[in-house]
Amino acid sequence: MPMQELLQEIAKKRILVIGDLMLDHYIWGDASRLSPEAPVPIVKVDRDTYTAGGAANVAANLRALGVATEVIGTAGADAYGRMLQDILRQYGVAYDDALCGEKAATIVKTRVMCRNQQLCRLDREDAPSAYALSEGVRAGLQEKIARADAVILSDYAKGVITSELIRWVQTCVRPGQILALDPKPRADLVFTGVSLMTPNKAEAVQLAGLHGTEAHTFPKEAVAACIHERYAPRHLVITLGGEGMLLCADGKPGRQIPTAAREVFDVSGAGDTVIATLTAALAAGADIDRAAALANLAAGVVVGKLGTAVARPEEILACATRTAP
């Protein structure tokens, strides 16, 4: 399927995202001197910007591809939560407040950016609390899952994605419906048999249980085999940063796709772009190789931008033209 035709098919799809919603806050400025109070730079603030983060960024990336998108998660009843919901509305992402779960404070990630470099990050978040699968929530989610062509579980270990939720969603998806998961490695998350998993290299090593692996090594055969034994995903796509991505199936590493990025300014949210694009392409009928090639191009677009970003079809096509042999 030609890439332009695939992108057109993707724009006909409907995808539901369930996961940890966040607001990404950027403070942009410059630092030319140190503070007399402590050996730290003084940042002269130029502007503040806000965008979707976490599962909200997955949803924003889907909408940028033209996908009809709805997101379920927790946004607090506070100023940051209202701002996040406004941002989702601007993207055209549907958000059902009735299914948002417990009203904890909105999670905010603040990055201080100086001369296009991240100086530090400040996190505002409460302790994670499990997303309550009440009878009403189950009924509402089941209806939305039935209408979707695919479901993405976007896990940042903030309480929404649990073993109970994953297993329950698996009972709701119909045969052939894509269920994708980007999991944060942790002992209490137990599941098997999702359609797609998209960990990064460090997460894949942890998911495989190879915690003693040296930082500079990546035993791809052992990682693929252990993840398959533990979780049995139909497709495993491991993002490798500047080395592209590795496709694995049946517990064995397969083709490695080199990165499409020409310049890397900011990797924030690149994993969200990958799972969004991969899932949308699979839902549109692409095979895993074609879907991964498209996701690799989309990631190449977003890492070339400063801040959490999305990749639009015209940008992906332009990236494909630049990287064509």
N, C-alpha and C positions, 0 to 999 in steps of 0.2 A: 504494500500500500504506500503510494507516494506520501511524503511528509505533509504537504499541504492538504491532501485528502484526509489524512489521519487527524490533523488539527480540526478540520471541518466536522469529522465524525465525533470528535471529543466534545465539541461545542453543542452537540445534541443530547449529551448525557446529563444525568442528575446524580449527585453524590452527596452522601451524608457524612459529616465529620463529627466524631465524638471525642472529646479530650479536654486537656488542660488549657483554658483560655488565659492569655496574658496580654498586657499592654507593654509595648516596647517604647521606651522614652529615650530620646537622644538629646544630649546637651552639646551643642557645637560651639567651639570657641578656640582661643589661642592661648598659649602659655609661653611667655618670654622671660620670666624671672621666677626666682624661688621666694617662698614666703619667709619673712624674717622670724616667724613664729616656730617654724619647723622646716626640715629639709624636703619640702614638697613644692611642686609648681603651683603658681597662682594662675587660675584659668579665668580669662576675661570672656564672659559668656556673650556669644553673638545671637544665638537663637535656640529655641527648643522645638523639637518635632516629636510627633507621636504616631505609632503605626501598630498594626496587629502583630501579636507574637504568639508563639506556641501553636495550639490547635487553630487559633484564629488566623494565623499566618498560612497554615495549610489551606484553610477555606479561602483566604484571599488569593492564593496562587491558583486554586481551581477556578475561581471567578475570572481571573485574568485570562484563563484559557477559554472562557466562554461557557463553562460548566454551570448548570443550575445547582447552586450549593446551599446547603443548610448546615449550621453548626450547633452542637449541643455541648454545653460545658457550664462553668460557674463564673459569672461576672458579678462582683459585689454591688450592693446598693449604695455606691459611693460615687464621688466625682470621677474617679478613674474608670469605674464600671460604665458610667454613662458615656464617657469619652470613647471607650472601646466599642460600645454598641453603636455609637454614631459612626465610627470608622467602618464597622461591618456594614452598616446601611449604605455608606458611600461606595463601598465595593459592590454592593448588591447582594450581600450574603444574608440569608434569612436566619433569624435567631429567635427561638421560642423561649421566652422568659419563664413560661410555666413549667419548663422541664430543666431549669438551670440548677436545681439542687439547693443545698444549703447556702445561705447568703454570707459567705466569708468575704473578707476584704479582697478586692481585686489584686491579682499578682502583677507587679510592675517591675520591669527590668530597666534600670537607668544606666545608659552608657555615656561616659564623658569622652567626647571626641576632640582631639587637638591636632590640627594639621593633618587631618585624614587618618589619624591613628587613635586607637582606643586607649585612653589613659587609665581608666578603671571602670568597674561596673558596680552599681548599687542595687541590691535586691530588696523589694518590699513584699513580704509574703508571710502568711500565718503558717502554723504547722499543718501538714496535709490532713484532710479529713475525707473519709470515703464517700463517694457519690452514692446516695441512697436510692436503691432500686425499689421504690414503693410500687404498689399496684397501679397507681395512676401514671407514674413515670414509665413503667413497663408498657402500658397500653399506648401511651403517646409515642414512645420510641419504636414500638413494633409497627405502628402505622407508618412512621417515617422511613423505616428500613424497607418496608414493603414497596414504597414508592421509588426507592433509589435504585440506580444501576450498580452502585458499589458503596461500601462503607469503609471509612478510614478511622482507625483508632489511633489518636495522636497522644502518646504517653510522655509526659514530663515528670512523672512521679509526684504529682501534686494532689492526688486523691481521686481523680475521676476514673482512671483506668485501673480496674482491679481484676483479679482472676474470675470473680463472680460475674462481673460485667462481660468479660471476653466470652466466657462459656455461655452466658445467656444470649448474647448477640449471635453466637454461632448457631443456636437453636432457632433463631429468627431468619437468618439469611436463607435464601432459596438455592437450589442446585445451580451452579454456574455463576452465582452472584459473587463479585470480588469482595473479600474481607481482608483489608491491609492493616498492618500493625507496625508502628515504629516504637519499640519498647525501650524503656530505660531499665537496664539490668538491676534486678533486686530479687532477693531470695523468696519473697512472698508472692511473686508473680508466676503462676503455674498455668500453662495452657499448651495446647498442641493443635496443629492442623489448620492454621490460617492460610489464606491464599498467598500472602506476600509479607515478608519482613524486610526492613531496610535499616539495619543498624550501621553506624559508622565503624571504623576499624577498631577503636578502643572498646566500643560497646560490644562488638562481635566477640572479641577476646574474652570479655567478662561473661557474656551470655554462654559461651562455650565452657566456662569454668576453668579457663587457663590463666588463673590470676598470677602465676609465677612467671609468665612470659615476659622477657625483657622488652623494654619500650621500643627498641629499634628493630625488633624482629616481628614478623607476622606469619605464623605457621598456617597458611591458608588451608592446607589439607586437613589438619587437625581441627581447625575452627569450623570448617564446613561440616565435617563428620560429626562433631560434638553438638553443634546446633541442630543438625538434622535428627540426631538421636534424642535430644531433649525436647525439641519443639515441633519437628516434622512440618515445616512450612512447605507449601508447594513450590514457591520461588523465594530464594534468599538473594538479596542484592546488597552487597556491602560497599558503602561509600569509602573511598580511600584518599580523600582530600585531593592533593595535587597529582595523585597517581590515577585518578578517575574512579571507576567502580568495577567490582568483581561480581560476576553472575555465578550463582551456585545452584545446583539441583541434585536431588537424591543423595545429599551428603557429600558431593564432590564439587570442587571449584571448577568453573568453566572459563568462559571468555572474560578477559579483562579489557574494559573499554578505556582508552586514554582520555584524560580530561580535555574538555572543549574550551576551557578558560584560557584567554590570552593574558589577562591580568587579573590578579586577585587582590581586591581592596578590602573585602569583608565577607567572611564565611558565615556570619550570623544568619540563621534561617535557611541555609542551603539544603539541609536535610528535609525541611518542610517542602521545599520546591520539588525535591526528588520524589518523595512519596506521593505528592499530589499529582505530578505528571505521570509517573509510572502507573498509578491506579487508574487515572483517566484514560491512558492509552490502552491498558488491558481491557477496561470496560468498553472501549470503542472497537475492540476486536483485534488489536495488534498482538503479535506474539511477544514473548519476554525480551527478545533481542531488539526488536524494533522499539518497544516501549522504553527499554533502558537507553537506547541511543537518543531518543527524544528527551528523556529525563536528564541525560548527561549534557545535552545542549542547553536545556533550561537552567541547569545548575551553573553552567558556564556563563550564562547571562547575569544571574543574580549575584554571583561572587565578584563580578566586575562593577558592581554598584556599591555605594556606601550606605550602610544601614540595612535593616531587614527589608527585603524587596521582593517583587514578583517578576515573572517572565511572561511577556505577552507574545502571541503567535508571530507577529511581524518581527520581533526581536529574535525569536528562536530561528525563524527562517533565515534572517540575516546572519546569525551565528553559524548556521549550517553552511551557508555560502562561503563564509570566511574560512571555515575549517575543512572544506572539501579538498580532497587531494588533487 
